Amino acid sequence: METAVPQVRADVTVRRLFADDHDAVRRLHERLDEHDHYMRFFAVRPAHLAELAESLCRQDPAHYALGAFVGDTLVGVANYVSLDADADAAPSVVEFALVVDHAYRMHGIGTALLTRLVQHARACGIEQMSAEVLTENASVLALIRYQGWGSALRRDGDEMHLDIDVGES
């Protein structure tokens, strides 16, 4: 049984997040309900949205974030953070995360964000990307399987751990 390829809405623009996007990032996370926060952060609500927004808008080799916008409204974010010990060096291993506003799910936005994030990571010489996903997060697990990474998932209690090789193939 094949999964249908989601088509990205025509009015969605995907681009890198910049410092000027800080408020849009904060507003996106303020719109998320408790369930969505739990799926993304494994907690009901992150304590410091301003610090989260700053982190997602940071521009250095250890951080990268993409946003999906409908007009001026940020509706999704995919980002990675370096796991390498040397923060000044180009990263080779990163942890990534993804969130899409509930009202904009099932329109290919998560797929577009994750696909572009992996492309960027590969172009930057990143070799491995990892993520932690709650076992109940069916939409993200379906996206991971859609990307062909299902065999890379490992269960650890209520979490699934994902390590994917993104080096040039």
C-alpha positions in Angstrom: 0.0 0.0 0.0 1.5 3.3 -1.1 1.2 6.5 0.8 0.0 9.5 -1.2 2.6 12.2 -1.7 1.3 15.3 0.1 1.2 18.4 -2.1 2.5 21.6 -0.6 -0.1 24.3 -0.5 0.6 26.9 -3.3 0.6 29.8 -0.8 3.4 28.4 1.3 6.9 29.9 1.2 9.8 27.9 2.8 12.9 29.9 3.8 15.6 30.2 6.4 14.7 31.9 9.6 16.5 35.1 10.5 16.6 37.4 13.6 13.7 39.4 12.3 11.6 36.2 12.5 11.9 36.0 16.3 8.3 37.3 17.0 6.8 35.0 14.3 8.5 32.0 15.9 7.2 33.0 19.4 3.7 33.4 18.0 3.7 30.0 16.3 4.7 28.3 19.6 2.1 30.3 21.5 -0.6 29.1 19.1 0.3 25.4 19.8 -2.0 23.7 22.2 -0.8 21.6 25.1 -0.9 18.4 23.1 1.1 19.9 20.3 3.7 21.2 22.8 3.9 17.8 24.4 4.5 16.1 21.0 7.3 18.6 20.1 9.0 19.2 23.5 7.9 16.2 25.6 6.5 18.7 28.0 3.2 20.6 28.2 4.7 24.0 27.5 8.3 25.2 27.0 9.3 27.5 29.9 11.0 30.2 27.8 9.5 30.9 24.4 11.8 34.0 23.9 14.9 31.8 24.4 13.5 29.2 22.0 12.7 31.8 19.4 16.2 33.2 19.8 17.7 29.8 19.4 15.7 29.0 16.2 16.7 32.4 14.7 20.4 32.0 15.5 22.7 32.0 12.5 25.9 30.1 13.1 27.4 26.8 11.9 25.8 24.9 14.9 22.2 26.0 14.2 20.0 26.1 11.2 16.2 26.6 11.0 13.7 26.8 8.1 10.3 28.3 8.4 7.1 27.7 6.4 5.1 30.9 5.9 1.6 31.5 4.6 1.7 35.2 3.9 3.4 36.7 7.0 2.3 33.9 9.3 4.8 31.3 10.3 3.1 27.9 10.2 6.0 25.5 10.6 9.6 25.2 11.6 12.3 22.5 11.0 15.6 23.0 12.6 18.8 21.3 13.6 21.4 21.9 16.3 24.9 20.5 16.3 25.8 17.6 18.6 29.5 18.0 18.0 31.7 19.0 20.9 33.5 21.8 19.0 30.9 24.5 18.5 33.1 26.5 16.1 33.7 23.6 13.7 31.3 22.7 10.9 28.9 20.1 12.4 29.0 16.5 11.3 26.2 15.2 13.6 23.0 17.2 14.3 19.7 16.7 16.1 16.6 17.9 14.3 13.1 18.8 15.2 9.9 19.7 13.4 6.6 21.4 14.3 3.7 22.5 12.1 0.7 24.5 13.3 -2.2 22.2 13.8 -4.4 24.1 11.3 -1.9 23.6 8.5 -1.1 19.9 8.9 -1.7 17.4 6.1 -0.7 19.9 3.4 2.8 18.7 2.8 4.4 21.5 4.9 6.2 19.1 7.3 7.5 17.1 4.3 8.7 20.2 2.5 10.5 21.5 5.6 12.1 18.2 6.4 13.2 17.6 2.8 14.8 21.0 2.6 16.5 20.6 6.0 18.1 17.4 4.9 19.2 18.9 1.6 20.8 21.8 3.5 22.5 19.4 6.0 23.9 17.3 3.2 25.2 20.4 1.3 26.9 21.5 4.5 28.7 18.2 4.9 26.6 16.9 7.8 26.9 13.1 8.0 24.2 12.2 10.5 20.9 13.6 11.7 19.1 12.3 14.8 15.7 12.9 16.4 13.6 11.8 19.4 9.9 11.2 18.7 7.2 10.1 21.1 5.7 6.8 20.1 2.3 8.4 20.1 3.3 11.1 17.5 1.8 9.3 14.6 2.1 12.1 12.1 5.8 12.6 12.5 6.4 8.8 12.5 4.4 8.6 9.3 6.6 11.4 7.8 9.7 9.5 8.9 8.5 6.3 7.2 7.4 8.3 4.1 11.0 9.6 3.9 12.2 5.9 3.8 13.7 6.1 7.3 11.4 3.6 9.1 14.1 1.0 9.4 16.3 3.5 11.3 13.8 3.9 14.1 14.6 2.3 17.5 12.1 2.2 20.3 13.2 3.2 23.8 10.1 3.1 26.1 7.7 5.9 25.1 10.2 7.3 22.6 11.5 6.4 19.2 15.1 7.3 18.4 16.1 8.0 14.8 19.6 8.2 13.4 19.9 8.8 9.6 22.9 9.0 7.4 22.6 12.0 5.2 26.1 12.0 3.6 26.3 12.2 -0.2 25.1 8.9 -1.7 
